[in-house]
Amino acid sequence: MLKTEHCYNSDMADVVIVGGGVIGLTTAYFLAREGAKVAILDKGDFGQESSWAGAGILPPAGVGAARNAYEHFRDCSARMFPLLSQELRELTGVDNGYLRSGGLESVQGNADDEWHAATERLQVLDEAASRKLEPGINAGLGKMIFLGDMAQVRNPRHLRALTAACGSLGVELRAGEPVYDFVRKGNKIDAVRTSSATMTAGEFLVAGGAWSDELLERVGVRLGIVPIRGQIALLSLPAPVFRRILLHGRQYLVPRPDGLILVGSTEELTGFRKHTTTEAIGELLALAQRLVPSLNDAHLQRCWAGLRPGSPDGLPFLGTVPGYDNFHVAAGHFRSGIFLSPATGTVMKELILGQKLSVPLEAFALDRRVKRG
Ligand SMILES: Cc1cc2nc3c(=O)[nH]c(=O)nc-3n(C[C@H](O)[C@H](O)[C@H](O)COP(=O)(O)OP(=O)(O)OC[C@H]3O[C@@H](n4cnc5c(N)ncnc54)[C@H](O)[C@@H]3O)c2cc1C
């Protein structure tokens, strides 16, 4: 199961993962499911950063053949999400709220190609048809694209399910333990250093989200991963007034079945400052009312911001750090980390265990020639 060239000490972990967001936790879960002894360390609590803050929009898979590695990767994730959700529910009793709610995307808002380039199930509806489907939306929004297979997940619940699943498979979950350095021996990492421990292992994975470059700088590597702030306003109504995710350019309204509505989001280069601003929240609230007039009356429950791990070309970095045998990275998922987490966890598990890769990783290599987006 594990790469044969490594000699494992029975006390040490086979794999140490740095970063307990959706990427680190999903990879830990898949590794542990195949019998690997995994330890995962987070500087704070598990799943409380970008992965908690996101909206949980899961774009549909394409129906036709994928045209490139990224589309293949997206399709794998879209297909895996409902199965993984069910598996986690059965193992932990936590329902992550996976729901194939469908979506409607405003053509006026310059439909965001990235979300649906791979799908062939696009149906353009005129205004009357859109309003028949969703009577709560405003007049004057014009044509909309109907995305019947678009789904959503409730991030905090998904992270709770993943953390519980890891715990039940014996993953060592070490919260409040920031990693601040790596011990190098030749072309291998031998250990990670935290304030309270030096942990050796056979394999290491950095899944530090927006903080990944800070970690990698310790070994002289810089991928160009930067924090990109996204703000969200959470509204509530006693009962839902629309059921499908509404997309307007790069902004959106995500209705939950219990009457909560997430309104997001911004893309801001503000470093590691994670606060909300009156200007951005004001704009999001104005958009919400413009798309669904009855939201004028909604209760503003709370607002938050998260730091997406932005990469220079918008694609994640997935692979082994050049010059090392046992040091890997899965980071830089920008706007799609929740969505891409099942495929990421699978392929990183395969890479770490020396298995055949289900998706080629050249397009995501750490030393790829990056075309800036
Ligand atoms: C507002 C907003 C909306 C979004 N909407 C969507 C969406 O609809 N769909 C979607 O797919 N994606 C969405 N995303 C993006 C998605 O949330 C991210 O791509 C994803 O969460 C990245 O996961 P991660 O595990 O890499 O990072 P994170 O969740 O940030 O996890 C990284 C972890 O590493 C830990 N860490 C960092 N440094 C150290 C250290 N030195 N030692 C130990 N631990 C460390 C951190 O504490 C953190 O827990 C959204 C993001 C935001 C902010």
The ligand as a Tripos MOL2 file, in Angstrom:
@<TRIPOS>MOLECULE
LIG
   53    58     1     0     0
SMALL
NO_CHARGES

@<TRIPOS>ATOM
      1 C1        -16.1270   33.8920    0.2250 C.3       1 LIG1
      2 C2        -15.6670   32.6220   -0.4040 C.ar      1 LIG1
      3 C3        -16.5330   31.9030   -1.2350 C.ar      1 LIG1
      4 C4        -16.1220   30.7070   -1.8200 C.ar      1 LIG1
      5 N1        -17.0280   29.9740   -2.5380 N.ar      1 LIG1
      6 C5        -16.6600   28.7610   -3.0370 C.ar      1 LIG1
      7 C6        -17.6140   27.9510   -3.7160 C.ar      1 LIG1
      8 O1        -18.7890   28.3240   -3.8340 O.2       1 LIG1
      9 N2        -17.1940   26.7440   -4.2130 N.ar      1 LIG1
     10 C7        -15.9130   26.3000   -4.0510 C.ar      1 LIG1
     11 O2        -15.5870   25.2170   -4.5170 O.2       1 LIG1
     12 N3        -14.9920   27.0680   -3.4130 N.ar      1 LIG1
     13 C8        -15.3400   28.2660   -2.9030 C.ar      1 LIG1
     14 N4        -14.4190   29.0440   -2.2490 N.ar      1 LIG1
     15 C9        -13.0150   28.6400   -2.2640 C.3       1 LIG1
     16 C10       -12.7120   27.5530   -1.2680 C.3       1 LIG1
     17 O3        -13.2930   27.8620   -0.0300 O.3       1 LIG1
     18 C11       -11.2000   27.3790   -1.1550 C.3       1 LIG1
     19 O4        -10.6180   27.1770   -2.4310 O.3       1 LIG1
     20 C12       -10.8690   26.1730   -0.2660 C.3       1 LIG1
     21 O5        -11.5200   26.2770    0.9600 O.3       1 LIG1
     22 C13        -9.3830   26.0310   -0.0530 C.3       1 LIG1
     23 O6         -9.1880   24.9950    0.8650 O.3       1 LIG1
     24 P1         -7.7870   24.7840    1.5750 P.3       1 LIG1
     25 O7         -7.9120   23.5700    2.4220 O.co2     1 LIG1
     26 O8         -6.7180   24.8250    0.5440 O.co2     1 LIG1
     27 O9         -7.5720   26.1230    2.4360 O.3       1 LIG1
     28 P2         -8.1110   26.5290    3.8900 P.3       1 LIG1
     29 O10        -9.5040   26.1200    4.1040 O.co2     1 LIG1
     30 O11        -7.8010   27.9810    4.0690 O.co2     1 LIG1
     31 O12        -7.2410   25.6430    4.8460 O.3       1 LIG1
     32 C14        -5.8550   25.8510    5.0350 C.3       1 LIG1
     33 C15        -5.5460   25.4630    6.4620 C.3       1 LIG1
     34 O13        -4.1320   25.5100    6.6590 O.3       1 LIG1
     35 C16        -3.9110   25.9680    7.9670 C.3       1 LIG1
     36 N5         -2.5340   26.4850    8.0630 N.ar      1 LIG1
     37 C17        -2.0120   27.5460    7.4320 C.ar      1 LIG1
     38 N6         -0.7150   27.7380    7.7950 N.ar      1 LIG1
     39 C18        -0.4250   26.7530    8.6810 C.ar      1 LIG1
     40 C19         0.7500   26.3940    9.4260 C.ar      1 LIG1
     41 N7          1.8840   27.1020    9.3450 N.pl3     1 LIG1
     42 N8          0.6940   25.3110   10.2350 N.ar      1 LIG1
     43 C20        -0.4450   24.5710   10.3480 C.ar      1 LIG1
     44 N9         -1.5790   24.8880    9.6840 N.ar      1 LIG1
     45 C21        -1.5720   25.9530    8.8520 C.ar      1 LIG1
     46 C22        -4.9710   27.0420    8.1800 C.3       1 LIG1
     47 O14        -5.2090   27.2940    9.5480 O.3       1 LIG1
     48 C23        -6.1670   26.4230    7.4630 C.3       1 LIG1
     49 O15        -7.0230   25.7160    8.3400 O.3       1 LIG1
     50 C24       -14.8090   30.2280   -1.6090 C.ar      1 LIG1
     51 C25       -13.9510   30.9240   -0.7530 C.ar      1 LIG1
     52 C26       -14.3800   32.0970   -0.1330 C.ar      1 LIG1
     53 C27       -13.4620   32.8130    0.8080 C.3       1 LIG1
@<TRIPOS>BOND
     1     1     2 1
     2     2     3 ar
     3     2    52 ar
     4     3     4 ar
     5     4     5 ar
     6     4    50 ar
     7     5     6 ar
     8     6     7 ar
     9     6    13 1
    10     7     8 2
    11     7     9 ar
    12     9    10 ar
    13    10    11 2
    14    10    12 ar
    15    12    13 ar
    16    13    14 ar
    17    14    15 1
    18    14    50 ar
    19    15    16 1
    20    16    17 1
    21    16    18 1
    22    18    19 1
    23    18    20 1
    24    20    21 1
    25    20    22 1
    26    22    23 1
    27    23    24 1
    28    24    25 2
    29    24    26 1
    30    24    27 1
    31    27    28 1
    32    28    29 2
    33    28    30 1
    34    28    31 1
    35    31    32 1
    36    32    33 1
    37    33    34 1
    38    33    48 1
    39    34    35 1
    40    35    36 1
    41    35    46 1
    42    36    37 ar
    43    36    45 ar
    44    37    38 ar
    45    38    39 ar
    46    39    40 ar
    47    39    45 ar
    48    40    41 1
    49    40    42 ar
    50    42    43 ar
    51    43    44 ar
    52    44    45 ar
    53    46    47 1
    54    46    48 1
    55    48    49 1
    56    50    51 ar
    57    51    52 ar
    58    52    53 1
@<TRIPOS>SUBSTRUCTURE
     1 LIG1         1 GROUP 0 **** ****
